[in-house]
Amino acid sequence: SLEYYYSAAHVEELIEGKDNPKISVDRRLVTISELTGTNYILNGNQDLEFFPKSIHEMYALACSPLHTMFREYINTSTNNFNVDNDLFGDILKLKRIDVNNIKPCDIIAEIDRRMLAADDPAERVSVKEYLIRSEAIGRSLYSTLFNLLDFACFHKDKPTSHSNIARMHDASHAYYAQLCDVSVSDDKKMRYKTEAVYHYLGIKTQVMSGKDFITHNENQESLPIGR
């Protein structure tokens, strides 16, 4: 049988959606519980590992006052994090109309090449150096790369009051799913960014839509699945 896993990214999305009348948190809790049981991907000291814990227990913990305080601080910081996409595009000399024609496996290398070729020497920095300066490791590494792709307008998220937070959730899903054989999502922009980041980091996890996943797994042996 297939093995499905959930992570802190799922818990965080449930917390974000609890005040949204269009989202039934109770229904989602039941669905995740039925699919994953206690298959939880734990983030401990930047090292990913599997941990037996039910989604109901982790959701209750995340709703505690201390966790709520930390989450509100992180959300505020993320919402205030904005970049001049037009300026970044000018530095890269990459038009929005062209960027989505670049394959996910090539986009970060292309950004790297253009960053190093910036007209102003002060603006020349490699993607690797950018990540080092950002002190991006573990989950923050994925968030930084997802943001970099969005700054470059690669399958850019439509700017809304929630888009920055949503992108952080997408990056978290990609981070946790690296332990699985397949990450499944019907969010096309999220899939393309995940593919780009996985290729850059050398992660072997496959990225599929729900339809492709069902087709791929017909008559196939079961594998651990993310998201």
C-alpha positions as CSV (number, residue, x, y, z in Angstrom):
1,S,0.0,0.0,0.0
2,L,1.0,3.6,-0.5
3,E,2.6,5.5,2.3
4,Y,1.7,9.1,2.7
5,Y,3.4,11.6,5.0
6,Y,2.4,15.0,6.5
7,S,4.7,17.7,7.9
8,A,4.7,21.0,9.7
9,A,3.8,22.6,6.4
10,H,0.4,21.0,6.6
11,V,-0.1,22.0,10.2
12,E,0.9,25.6,9.4
13,E,-1.6,25.8,6.5
14,L,-4.3,24.5,8.8
15,I,-3.5,27.2,11.3
16,E,-3.6,29.9,8.6
17,G,-6.9,28.6,7.4
18,K,-8.8,28.3,10.7
19,D,-10.3,31.7,10.3
20,N,-11.2,31.3,6.7
21,P,-14.9,30.3,6.3
22,K,-14.1,28.6,3.0
23,I,-11.8,26.1,4.7
24,S,-13.0,23.3,7.0
25,V,-10.1,22.6,9.3
26,D,-11.9,19.7,10.9
27,R,-12.5,18.1,7.5
28,R,-8.8,18.6,6.5
29,L,-7.7,17.1,9.8
30,V,-9.8,14.0,9.2
31,T,-8.5,13.7,5.6
32,I,-4.9,14.0,6.5
33,S,-5.3,11.6,9.4
34,E,-7.0,9.0,7.2
35,L,-4.2,9.3,4.6
36,T,-1.2,9.5,6.7
37,G,-2.0,8.0,10.1
38,T,0.9,9.0,12.3
39,N,3.5,9.3,9.5
40,Y,4.9,12.7,10.4
41,I,8.1,14.2,8.9
42,L,10.0,15.8,11.8
43,N,12.4,18.7,11.4
44,G,15.0,18.3,14.2
45,N,18.1,20.5,14.2
46,Q,17.9,20.9,10.4
47,D,18.0,17.1,9.9
48,L,14.8,15.5,8.5
49,E,13.5,12.3,10.0
50,F,10.2,10.4,10.3
51,F,8.4,10.5,13.6
52,P,5.1,8.8,14.7
53,K,2.7,11.5,15.7
54,S,-0.9,12.2,14.7
55,I,-2.0,15.4,12.9
56,H,-4.5,16.1,15.7
57,E,-1.7,16.2,18.3
58,M,0.6,18.4,16.2
59,Y,-2.2,20.8,15.4
60,A,-3.1,21.1,19.1
61,L,0.5,21.8,19.9
62,A,0.7,24.5,17.1
63,C,-2.3,26.2,18.6
64,S,-0.6,26.8,21.9
65,P,0.1,30.4,23.0
66,L,3.9,30.1,22.6
67,H,3.7,28.7,19.1
68,T,1.1,31.3,18.2
69,M,3.4,34.1,19.3
70,F,6.3,32.8,17.2
71,R,4.1,32.3,14.2
72,E,2.7,35.8,14.3
73,Y,6.2,37.2,14.5
74,I,7.3,35.1,11.5
75,N,4.2,36.0,9.5
76,T,4.6,39.8,10.1
77,S,8.3,39.6,9.0
78,T,7.3,37.7,5.9
79,N,4.5,40.1,4.9
80,N,6.9,43.0,5.2
81,F,9.4,41.3,2.9
82,N,9.1,42.9,-0.5
83,V,11.4,43.3,-3.5
84,D,11.4,45.6,-6.5
85,N,10.8,43.0,-9.2
86,D,11.3,45.4,-12.0
87,L,14.7,46.5,-10.6
88,F,15.8,42.9,-10.1
89,G,14.6,42.2,-13.7
90,D,16.7,45.1,-15.0
91,I,19.7,43.7,-13.2
92,L,19.2,40.3,-14.7
93,K,18.3,41.8,-18.1
94,L,15.5,39.2,-18.2
95,K,12.0,40.1,-19.4
96,R,9.0,38.7,-17.6
97,I,7.6,37.5,-20.9
98,D,10.8,35.3,-21.5
99,V,11.5,33.9,-18.1
100,N,8.8,31.3,-18.0
101,N,10.2,29.8,-21.2
102,I,13.2,28.7,-19.3
103,K,13.1,25.1,-18.1
104,P,13.0,24.5,-14.3
105,C,16.2,22.6,-14.5
106,D,18.0,25.6,-16.1
107,I,16.4,28.6,-14.4
108,I,18.7,28.9,-11.3
109,A,21.8,28.5,-13.4
110,E,20.5,31.2,-15.8
111,I,19.8,33.6,-12.8
112,D,23.3,32.8,-11.5
113,R,24.9,33.6,-14.9
114,R,23.0,36.9,-15.2
115,M,23.7,38.0,-11.6
116,L,27.4,37.5,-12.2
117,A,27.1,39.6,-15.4
118,A,25.4,42.6,-13.9
119,D,26.5,45.9,-15.2
120,D,27.3,47.3,-11.8
121,P,30.2,45.3,-10.2
122,A,28.7,45.9,-6.8
123,E,25.6,43.9,-7.9
124,R,27.6,40.9,-9.1
125,V,27.1,38.0,-6.8
126,S,26.6,34.3,-7.5
127,V,23.5,32.4,-6.3
128,K,25.8,30.4,-4.0
129,E,27.2,33.6,-2.4
130,Y,23.7,35.0,-2.1
131,L,22.7,32.0,-0.2
132,I,25.7,32.2,2.1
133,R,25.1,35.9,2.8
134,S,21.5,35.0,3.6
135,E,22.7,32.3,6.0
136,A,20.1,30.0,4.4
137,I,20.2,26.5,5.6
138,G,17.6,23.8,6.0
139,R,14.1,25.0,5.6
140,S,15.2,28.7,5.1
141,L,17.3,27.6,2.2
142,Y,14.2,26.5,0.4
143,S,12.4,29.6,1.3
144,T,15.2,31.8,0.0
145,L,15.4,29.9,-3.3
146,F,11.6,30.1,-3.8
147,N,11.8,33.8,-3.1
148,L,14.7,34.2,-5.5
149,L,12.7,32.5,-8.3
150,D,9.7,34.7,-7.6
151,F,11.9,37.8,-7.6
152,A,13.0,36.8,-11.1
153,C,9.3,36.4,-12.0
154,F,9.7,32.6,-12.7
155,H,6.1,31.4,-12.5
156,K,5.6,34.4,-10.2
157,D,2.8,34.2,-7.6
158,K,0.1,36.8,-8.1
159,P,0.7,39.4,-5.4
160,T,-1.9,39.4,-2.7
161,S,-1.9,40.0,1.0
162,H,-1.4,36.2,1.4
163,S,1.0,35.4,-1.4
164,N,4.2,35.7,0.6
165,I,3.0,33.4,3.3
166,A,1.6,31.0,0.7
167,R,5.0,30.8,-1.0
168,M,6.6,30.0,2.3
169,H,4.2,27.2,2.8
170,D,5.1,25.9,-0.7
171,A,8.8,26.1,0.1
172,S,8.1,24.2,3.3
173,H,6.3,21.4,1.5
174,A,9.2,21.1,-0.9
175,Y,11.7,21.0,1.9
176,Y,9.9,18.2,3.8
177,A,9.0,16.2,0.7
178,Q,12.7,15.8,-0.2
179,L,12.5,12.7,2.1
180,C,9.9,11.1,-0.2
181,D,10.0,9.6,-3.6
182,V,7.3,11.8,-5.0
183,S,5.9,15.2,-4.1
184,V,2.3,15.7,-5.5
185,S,0.7,19.1,-6.0
186,D,-1.9,20.6,-8.4
187,D,-0.4,24.0,-8.0
188,K,1.6,24.5,-11.2
189,K,3.6,27.4,-10.0
190,M,4.6,25.5,-6.9
191,R,5.6,22.5,-9.0
192,Y,7.9,24.5,-11.3
193,K,9.6,26.2,-8.4
194,T,10.0,22.9,-6.6
195,E,11.5,21.3,-9.7
196,A,14.0,24.2,-10.1
197,V,15.1,24.0,-6.4
198,Y,15.4,20.2,-6.4
199,H,17.5,20.2,-9.5
200,Y,19.8,22.9,-8.1
201,L,20.2,21.0,-4.8
202,G,20.5,17.6,-6.4
203,I,17.3,16.3,-4.8
204,K,15.9,13.1,-6.5
205,T,12.3,13.5,-5.4
206,Q,9.9,13.5,-8.4
207,V,7.4,16.3,-8.7
208,M,4.0,15.5,-10.1
209,S,0.4,16.7,-10.5
210,G,-2.3,14.6,-9.0
211,K,-3.3,13.3,-12.4
212,D,0.2,12.4,-13.4
213,F,0.7,10.7,-10.1
214,I,-2.3,8.5,-10.5
215,T,-1.3,7.6,-14.0
216,H,2.3,7.0,-13.1
217,N,1.4,4.7,-10.2
218,E,-1.0,2.4,-12.1
219,N,0.4,-1.1,-11.7
220,Q,3.5,0.3,-10.0
221,E,5.0,-0.7,-6.6
222,S,4.1,1.7,-3.8
223,L,6.5,4.4,-2.7
224,P,6.6,6.9,0.2
225,I,4.7,10.0,-0.9
226,G,5.0,13.6,0.1
227,R,2.3,16.3,0.3
